[in-house]
Amino acid sequence: MNTRHAVIGLASLVLGVSGSWAAMGVANVQGTAPGSTISGTVKFEDTAGGLKVSAQLTGVPAGPHAFHIHEFGSCDDMGKAAGSHYNPLKSPHGEVLKVGIHHAHAGDLGNITAGADGTAALEAVIPGVTLSGGKYDVAGRAVILHEKVDDFSQPAGNAGGRIGCGPIVLVGAPAPAAPAK
């Protein structure tokens, strides 16, 4: 069993969920280097428009940094174990938020910019991608914060090393709607 399926299976066991459900997820991002101050939370929620991604990071060096979803849910080996960008359609690297998953890697979120105080935030919706139970789902994968800006060149944007990483874990489902009266 690979790491991605183990994370999904563990979340299902702990939460008592099975099958298809409207999921919520989180990635707790930590710096990949010993002594790094990078930390934060990335929340994921399936919406009618696609996967909503909400990131709040601290301790990030000032300036823009590439921010991607990678194919595996392991942050071992300073984030290298997360593999390449999540790219189920074998699309070229690009700006998925502008051109969609048929023309860019599904995990290419572009850049997140940290202020002088080290805080960074991102809000985005990736059409065609889901957290769990869809054709292009990301639960069990990992979020990676890179040291450099994503310049959108091929094959992966010249973003440099991986300075932050967090596995995407299922954490619960929204409360069911109240029954009709």
ROSE-466145 format. One line per field, with one value per residue (C-alpha): residue number from 0; residue in three letters; y, x, z. Coordinates in Angstrom, 3 decimals, m for minus. Example, Ala and Ser with C-alpha at 12.3 -4.5 7.8 and 13.67 -1.06 7.14 Angstrom:
2
i: 0 | 1 $
aa: ALA | SER $
c2: m4.500 | m1.060 $
c1: 12.300 | 13.670 $
c3: 7.800 | 7.140 $
// end
This chain:
181
i: 0 | 1 | 2 | 3 | 4 | 5 | 6 | 7 | 8 | 9 | 10 | 11 | 12 | 13 | 14 | 15 | 16 | 17 | 18 | 19 | 20 | 21 | 22 | 23 | 24 | 25 | 26 | 27 | 28 | 29 | 30 | 31 | 32 | 33 | 34 | 35 | 36 | 37 | 38 | 39 | 40 | 41 | 42 | 43 | 44 | 45 | 46 | 47 | 48 | 49 | 50 | 51 | 52 | 53 | 54 | 55 | 56 | 57 | 58 | 59 | 60 | 61 | 62 | 63 | 64 | 65 | 66 | 67 | 68 | 69 | 70 | 71 | 72 | 73 | 74 | 75 | 76 | 77 | 78 | 79 | 80 | 81 | 82 | 83 | 84 | 85 | 86 | 87 | 88 | 89 | 90 | 91 | 92 | 93 | 94 | 95 | 96 | 97 | 98 | 99 | 100 | 101 | 102 | 103 | 104 | 105 | 106 | 107 | 108 | 109 | 110 | 111 | 112 | 113 | 114 | 115 | 116 | 117 | 118 | 119 | 120 | 121 | 122 | 123 | 124 | 125 | 126 | 127 | 128 | 129 | 130 | 131 | 132 | 133 | 134 | 135 | 136 | 137 | 138 | 139 | 140 | 141 | 142 | 143 | 144 | 145 | 146 | 147 | 148 | 149 | 150 | 151 | 152 | 153 | 154 | 155 | 156 | 157 | 158 | 159 | 160 | 161 | 162 | 163 | 164 | 165 | 166 | 167 | 168 | 169 | 170 | 171 | 172 | 173 | 174 | 175 | 176 | 177 | 178 | 179 | 180 $
aa: MET | ASN | THR | ARG | HIS | ALA | VAL | ILE | GLY | LEU | ALA | SER | LEU | VAL | LEU | GLY | VAL | SER | GLY | SER | TRP | ALA | ALA | MET | GLY | VAL | ALA | ASN | VAL | GLN | GLY | THR | ALA | PRO | GLY | SER | THR | ILE | SER | GLY | THR | VAL | LYS | PHE | GLU | ASP | THR | ALA | GLY | GLY | LEU | LYS | VAL | SER | ALA | GLN | LEU | THR | GLY | VAL | PRO | ALA | GLY | PRO | HIS | ALA | PHE | HIS | ILE | HIS | GLU | PHE | GLY | SER | CYS | ASP | ASP | MET | GLY | LYS | ALA | ALA | GLY | SER | HIS | TYR | ASN | PRO | LEU | LYS | SER | PRO | HIS | GLY | GLU | VAL | LEU | LYS | VAL | GLY | ILE | HIS | HIS | ALA | HIS | ALA | GLY | ASP | LEU | GLY | ASN | ILE | THR | ALA | GLY | ALA | ASP | GLY | THR | ALA | ALA | LEU | GLU | ALA | VAL | ILE | PRO | GLY | VAL | THR | LEU | SER | GLY | GLY | LYS | TYR | ASP | VAL | ALA | GLY | ARG | ALA | VAL | ILE | LEU | HIS | GLU | LYS | VAL | ASP | ASP | PHE | SER | GLN | PRO | ALA | GLY | ASN | ALA | GLY | GLY | ARG | ILE | GLY | CYS | GLY | PRO | ILE | VAL | LEU | VAL | GLY | ALA | PRO | ALA | PRO | ALA | ALA | PRO | ALA | LYS $
c2: 0.000 | 3.402 | 6.375 | 8.113 | 5.160 | 4.596 | 8.212 | 7.935 | 4.543 | 5.749 | 8.836 | 6.666 | 4.272 | 7.033 | 9.016 | 6.030 | 7.151 | 5.127 | 5.603 | 9.002 | 11.986 | 15.726 | 15.875 | 18.447 | 18.154 | 19.806 | 19.866 | 20.986 | 22.490 | 22.377 | 23.464 | 20.712 | 21.830 | 21.315 | 24.472 | 25.946 | 28.392 | 27.661 | 26.403 | 26.768 | 25.198 | 24.568 | 23.713 | 21.887 | 21.701 | 20.275 | 22.906 | 22.999 | 24.982 | 22.634 | 22.171 | 25.216 | 25.696 | 28.124 | 28.524 | 30.456 | 30.187 | 31.829 | 31.911 | 32.056 | 34.090 | 37.332 | 37.255 | 34.901 | 31.124 | 28.348 | 26.485 | 23.107 | 19.892 | 16.970 | 13.372 | 11.581 | 12.270 | 11.889 | 14.778 | 12.570 | 13.446 | 17.216 | 16.946 | 15.043 | 11.942 | 13.903 | 13.229 | 15.474 | 17.907 | 16.185 | 15.737 | 12.997 | 14.126 | 14.409 | 18.091 | 20.598 | 22.756 | 25.978 | 28.091 | 25.626 | 28.360 | 30.196 | 27.395 | 24.325 | 20.766 | 19.832 | 22.479 | 22.493 | 20.156 | 19.782 | 20.623 | 23.835 | 26.447 | 29.077 | 31.304 | 32.391 | 35.630 | 36.152 | 39.639 | 41.105 | 39.573 | 36.046 | 35.513 | 34.274 | 33.466 | 31.957 | 31.364 | 29.475 | 27.083 | 24.416 | 23.411 | 19.686 | 18.638 | 17.163 | 16.325 | 12.797 | 10.432 | 12.136 | 11.256 | 13.812 | 13.796 | 15.078 | 13.437 | 11.559 | 13.783 | 16.664 | 20.431 | 21.764 | 25.286 | 25.944 | 28.255 | 30.265 | 31.740 | 29.539 | 31.091 | 28.679 | 27.327 | 23.656 | 21.121 | 22.357 | 26.129 | 26.435 | 26.744 | 25.393 | 23.340 | 22.329 | 24.460 | 23.433 | 20.321 | 18.956 | 15.765 | 16.321 | 14.422 | 13.983 | 15.505 | 15.324 | 15.939 | 18.928 | 18.366 | 16.852 | 19.152 | 19.290 | 17.133 | 18.911 | 19.716 $
c1: 0.000 | 1.467 | 1.559 | m1.359 | m3.711 | m2.532 | m3.404 | m6.852 | m7.480 | m6.409 | m8.625 | m11.562 | m10.984 | m10.622 | m13.586 | m15.787 | m16.373 | m16.643 | m17.418 | m17.965 | m18.547 | m18.124 | m14.713 | m12.664 | m8.932 | m5.864 | m2.129 | m0.028 | 3.017 | 6.392 | 9.822 | 11.885 | 15.242 | 16.223 | 15.492 | 13.197 | 10.563 | 8.178 | 4.770 | 1.154 | m2.084 | m3.604 | m7.306 | m9.084 | m12.791 | m14.738 | m17.048 | m19.311 | m16.601 | m13.738 | m11.264 | m11.034 | m7.520 | m6.939 | m3.359 | m1.991 | 1.777 | 4.285 | 8.068 | 8.432 | 11.300 | 9.910 | 8.928 | 7.166 | 7.516 | 6.215 | 3.364 | 2.301 | 0.474 | 2.858 | 2.033 | 2.880 | 1.997 | 5.473 | 7.676 | 10.704 | 14.104 | 13.490 | 10.264 | 11.802 | 9.725 | 6.620 | 7.655 | 6.796 | 3.913 | 0.524 | m0.135 | m2.704 | m3.288 | 0.410 | m0.127 | 2.724 | 3.692 | 1.692 | m0.876 | m3.692 | m5.830 | m5.861 | m5.769 | m7.244 | m6.044 | m6.028 | m3.357 | m1.303 | m0.368 | m3.385 | m1.107 | 0.380 | m1.028 | 1.463 | 3.052 | 2.356 | 3.970 | 5.312 | 5.466 | 8.376 | 6.813 | 7.044 | 3.299 | 1.766 | m1.796 | m3.450 | m7.092 | m7.799 | m10.254 | m8.939 | m11.725 | m11.929 | m9.949 | m11.448 | m10.200 | m11.582 | m13.622 | m13.197 | m11.268 | m8.537 | m8.341 | m5.553 | m6.129 | m2.990 | m0.732 | 1.402 | 1.640 | 5.138 | 6.464 | 9.524 | 12.458 | 12.056 | 9.316 | 7.575 | 8.458 | 6.070 | 8.823 | 9.054 | 9.173 | 8.550 | 9.052 | 12.651 | 11.280 | 14.323 | 14.415 | 11.532 | 11.460 | 8.046 | 5.901 | 2.631 | 0.688 | m2.974 | m5.139 | m8.911 | m10.302 | m14.056 | m17.188 | m19.506 | m22.532 | m25.451 | m28.262 | m31.277 | m34.181 | m36.943 | m40.052 $
c3: 0.000 | m0.894 | 1.465 | m0.271 | 0.185 | 3.753 | 4.680 | 3.084 | 4.706 | 8.145 | 7.897 | 6.837 | 9.738 | 12.348 | 11.082 | 10.313 | 6.742 | 3.615 | m0.022 | m1.561 | 0.720 | 0.713 | 2.314 | 4.108 | 4.471 | 5.890 | 5.324 | 8.279 | 6.581 | 8.323 | 7.166 | 5.570 | 7.012 | 10.652 | 12.639 | 9.977 | 11.247 | 8.373 | 9.508 | 8.607 | 7.552 | 4.153 | 4.186 | 1.367 | 0.646 | m2.262 | m3.777 | m6.820 | m8.646 | m7.768 | m4.955 | m2.665 | m1.283 | 1.633 | 2.881 | 5.863 | 6.386 | 8.734 | 8.956 | 5.160 | 3.639 | 2.155 | m1.521 | m3.930 | m3.662 | m5.868 | m4.172 | m5.547 | m4.803 | m5.344 | m6.170 | m2.900 | 0.735 | 2.214 | 3.343 | 3.978 | 2.521 | 2.873 | 0.849 | m2.066 | m1.200 | m2.279 | m5.886 | m8.812 | m9.250 | m9.242 | m12.969 | m13.702 | m17.295 | m18.242 | m19.091 | m19.402 | m16.429 | m16.213 | m14.433 | m13.688 | m12.125 | m15.471 | m18.058 | m16.280 | m15.686 | m19.362 | m20.068 | m16.827 | m13.986 | m11.690 | m8.743 | m10.193 | m7.822 | m8.965 | m6.336 | m2.785 | m1.605 | 1.900 | 3.359 | 5.312 | 8.450 | 6.954 | 6.570 | 3.351 | 2.330 | m0.715 | m1.650 | m4.868 | m6.496 | m8.863 | m11.297 | m12.038 | m8.947 | m5.769 | m2.323 | m2.206 | m4.293 | m7.650 | m10.759 | m9.906 | m6.109 | m3.871 | m0.461 | 0.495 | m1.622 | m0.260 | m0.504 | m1.220 | m0.670 | m2.851 | m2.186 | m5.417 | m7.583 | m10.160 | m13.529 | m15.315 | m17.561 | m18.514 | m17.066 | m13.483 | m13.204 | m11.898 | m8.361 | m6.562 | m3.387 | m1.168 | 1.969 | 3.334 | 3.099 | 4.473 | 3.679 | 2.742 | 5.233 | 5.344 | 8.545 | 8.318 | 6.379 | 6.618 | 8.811 | 6.917 | 5.895 | 8.158 | 6.942 | 5.023 | 7.040 $
// end
